Amino acid sequence: MFDVSPLWVSLRASLLATAIEFVAGLLCAHKAMGLTGKRAWLLDTILTLPMVLPPTVTGFFLLVLFGRNGPIGKLTGTTVIFSWQATVLSATVVAFPLMYRAAKGAMKQVDPDHIWAARTLGFSERRILWKILVPEAWPGIAAGAALAFARSLGEFGATMMVAGNIPGRTQTIPMAIYFSTVGGDMRTAWIWVGVITLVSAASLALMSRLSKGDA
Amino acid sequence: MKKMVMVGVAIFLCMALAAQGQTESAGEPVEILISAAASLTDCMNELKSAYTAAHPLVTVKANYGSSGALQQQIEQGAPADIFFSAGAKQMQALKDKGLMDDATIQDLLENKLVLIVPKGTTPIASLQDLANAGVKRIAVGDPKSVPAGQYADEAFRSLGLLDAVKDKLVYAKDVREVLSWVETGNVQAGLVYETDAKISPNVTITAVAPEGSHKKVIYPVGVLKDSKHPDVAKDFLSFLFSESSKEVFAKYGFTVI
């Protein structure tokens, strides 16, 4: 019987990851816009690093931080390693830079006069973010979210290291593809390759639709 | 822009010429590629250097992975000369597909499947104890592609433990990943080969899988039919069967058949 569980594991991981990236990406992008000089550069580098690092390096950092003997693992007395939450964690970290950079780029394009006008009306910075920046930069932000979703869906390297391969719990579609290929089950591999190609293409189509007029 | 393209072309040409010069000037250097099971990583690295020291014109490259992954790569046309598998199944599959030079295939090594725990944690005395509620996560190789996982699966089945441990299993993509998950303490136990366990100072062997609970762990090796340098590959194979290589295998804990 064909096991469809990788689809649910993958969707759960990438939808939750995209939701987290969305909020965190906006907040971080907003914060980064207010910074200048060295601090802006430092924040930008740290937040963008997972985009260019090999996923195995990101996976290594996560394993060391969140593992049973890692600082966060020790602090909380529990570990997310090899749980379904770990699939969300790795997908979030790896795809976060895409959301963050897209949001920052789009919000920088917003007419500064609007922001200054809001400030003279006594808006708080947080309120400016939600009432001015996000609505005005929406096409770019939504496109970033679609791209981040597609990246989360495709995450393999870091996820393999921190979530392991537990069919029905942490085995995502990319993992199912890897293990059915090396296990000689090409039929299963083809099905999942088809599914992920379709969903990824759909996310990209959605992205270009959302960013129409913006790019 | 134009300038950059020119510079790019120039660099490319230099590299191409350099590569050309290399193959022409150094006599007849030969490179062979060995696809070897992940559990052979350390001893093969040592044997490779020993061989190339005696044969300066030969470069030996190794590609390590789970035997299932290596088998697939070879089926898809990976330019390997020698396949050194940790399982008879993967070698048989390549033989059946007509990709091996059948006459060269021989069983070379035997290994043992052992239960390991992170150093300094409570030892788990037997495979049966893995069923205890205190054991939450056990790492094994993916049974479909990793021979060590296949043997572990057989052992669980024959000992009647599969139902009790099924929900605790985390499947790794090769046996070295099992080892690293145990080393970092992220699983409480794992099943690896004795040779893997021995190279790690951070794990303790607490039990050996009972004799007869799984098929014998045999490592067959052979030359591929499509090898570009079958003579060199065969020579390397006879080197693997030599007395000096046997000593190296034995040092890493393998039993030479």
Interface residues (C-beta under 8 A of the other chain):
Chain A: L63 G67 R68 N69 T79 I81 F82 M160 G164 N165 I166 P167 T170 Y178 F179 S180 T181 V182 G183 G184 D185
Chain B: S66 G68 A69 Q71 Q72 A93 R137 A139 D142 K144 S145 L169 V170 Y171 A172 K173 W181 T184 G185 N186 V187
